[in-house]
Amino acid sequence: MMDTSHITADLIKSMGMFLPETTLIVTFLLTMIFDMVSKKSKQIAFYTAMVGLIITGIFLFQQTGLSYKGFANLLVIDSYGQFFKFIILISSILVIIFSYFSDELQSAHSKLGEYYTLIIGMTFGMFLLVGSSNLIMIYVSIEIMSISSYILAGYTKEVKRASEASLKYVIFGAVSSGIMIYGISILFGLTGSLNLFEINQFLSSNKVDTLPLLLGGLMILSGFGYKISAVPFHFWTPDVYEGAPITITAYLSVASKAAGFAVMMRYFKTAFYGPIIGSADAWNLLGNIDWHYVIAVLAVLTMTLGNLGALWQDNMKRMLAYSSIAHAGYLLMAVSVMNDNGVSAVLIYFFFYMLMNLGAFFVVQLISNKLKSENSEDYSGLGYRSPVLAVCLVVFLISLTGLPPTAGFIGKLYVFTAVLKSGYVWLAIVGVLNSVVSLYYYVKVIRNMYLRDVDSKESKLVYSPVTIAIVLMLAIPTLLFGMFFTPIVDWANYSAHIFLGN
Amino acid sequence: MEIGLTHYLFISAILFSLGLYGIITRKHAIMVLMGLELVLNAANINFIAFARFGGMNIEGHIAAIFVIILAAAEAAVALAIVLNIYQNFRHVNIDEVDNLKG
C-alpha cells in the first residue's frame, strides 16, 4: 500500500490557496441557480455575479506575497499570477457592469442568467490558465475559457453577424488548440513529462534533438498565439470582434489576451529557463533554439499587420480589433527580450491597456446604444452632441496611440526601454514607426467627432449620470497614471519574478 | 516485423496531416469538425504510444483521457453553433458565411 499521507497534506494545503477559484465556482453555481429560481427579478444574476467577483477579489488580495506550488505541481500561486488575476478580475467586473447598460443584450433577452454564468466560467478558466505549470493543465484551462467564449461570442444568436462570429471563433479556436495538443504530445514524447518543472530539469541535464523540440514548441506557440491574436494566428480577430456583442469584444480584447500572455511567459520561463551564465539579466534558454528571434519576428509581423489593417476600417469595433492586434505586437516585443525587465514592462503595459481599451469599448457601446451604428463616419459632430463622452474617447484614443500625458505613453515607454536595454535597437525602431502609423487611424475618429458637422442640427445625446460616471472612472485614471505612475510600476516590478519553486 | 513506437508515430503523423488537410479543403462545417477530431485523435495516439513504449509514467494515458473529454465538450458546443448558423443562413457552407470582411 502506497503512503498517501503527503499527497493528502499537499491537497489540503493547496485547497487553502485555491480560495479565489473556489469562490468563482460557487458564484458560477449560484448565478445559475438564482436565475432559475427567481421569477421576478430580472437582474438577480447580475448582482450575484458582482458580489461573487468582489469576494474573489478580497480572497485574491489576501494571497499577496505567497509563492507556492500546489496540487502536485499542477498550479503555481505567486505574485506574478496575482497581478494577472487582478487584471482579469477587474476587467470581468467592468464587463459585467457594461453588460448591464448594453441595449443589444438587455433588449434581446428577457433574462441574462447564462450570460453572466458563462462570464464567470470564463474568468475561472483564465484564473487557472494564469497559474498553470503543467501542459495538460494549460490545455484544459484554455479549453475552459475558449468554450465559454465561443458561446458568448454568439450570445445574441438571432443576429446574423454574431452567429457568424461564433462559427469563425469556434473553428479557428478548435483548430489551433488541436495543433497545440499535438505539439504538447511531441514535447511529452521528447522529455517524458508534462510538468514544466520536470521538462526544465530534463532539458538542462540531457541533450535533445533540435528539430522535434522546435516543431513541438512552435505548435504550442500557435495555441498561445491564437489566444493573444498574434499574426499569423489572427485571422479570426477582426471578424469575431466585429460580430460579437460589444461587451464580449471588450472582454476578449483584454482579459483573454492577459491570460494568454501570462501563460506564454510562464511557459517560456519555467520550461526553458537555464542556469544563469554570464550576465544575470537575460534568461538563458535551454535547448539550442533562439526563441528570442522567433518571438521578435512574430512581434514585428503582428504590429505591422495590425496597424496596416486598421488604416482602412470604418467600423469602430473592427478598427479597435486591428488596434488590439497591434497592441499584442507591442507586448510581444517586450516578451521577446525574455528577461525580468521585459516581464515587468508587459505587466505595466497591460494594466494601462486594460483601462484605455475597456474605456474605448464602453464609449463605443454607449454611442451605439443611441445611434444604432458603429461606423466612425456617423460619429461626425459628436464632440458637440455629447461633449463628455467625446472628450473621454479622445483621452482613450490618445492613450492607445501612446502620446503623453496619458497612461499609454508610460506603458510604451517601459516596453521600448526594456527592448533597448537588451540591445534590440531594430525592434524598437520598428515599434516606434508602427506607433506613428497608428496615430492616423486613431486621429481619424477624433477628426470626425470635432471637425465634421460643426454646426450639427442633430439633437444632443443624453446619458444617465451613472454611465457618465463609469466612463469618467476609466478616463480619469488613464490621465492620472500618465503622470503618477510609480505605484503601478512598483507593483509590476515586485510581481515580475515568476516563481520557479526553489 | 515487430510493431514499435515509430509505427505509431507514423500513423499519428498521417492522421494529423489528413485532419489538417480536411480542415483546410472542406467547405462543409461538419466535415471541418470531423477533420478536427482526426487532429485530436492523432495527439491521443502520440500520448498513448509514448506512454506505452517510452517507459514513461501514467501521465500519457491521463492526458489522452482529458483530450477525449474536451473533444466531446468542444464538439457539442461547435455543433450547437453550426445549428444556429443553419437557422440564420439556411446552409452550413463555411465559404459562404462571409458577411463580415474587410
Interface residues (C-beta under 8 A of the other chain):
Chain A: I136 Y139 V140 E143 S146 I147 Y150 I151 G154 K157 E158 K160 R161 S163 E164 A165 S166 L167 K168 V170 I171 A174 V175 S177 G178 I179 I181 Y182 I184 S185 I186 F188 G189 G192 S193 L194 P238 D239 E242 G243 W312 Q313 N315 R318
Chain B: L9 S12 F16 G19 L20 I23 A29 V32 L33 L36 V39 L40 A42 A43 N44 N46 F47 A49 F50 G54 M56 E59 G60 I62 A63 F66 V67 L70 A73 E74 V77 A78 A80 I81 V82 N84 I85 Q87 N88 F89 I94 V97 D98 N99 L100 K101 G102
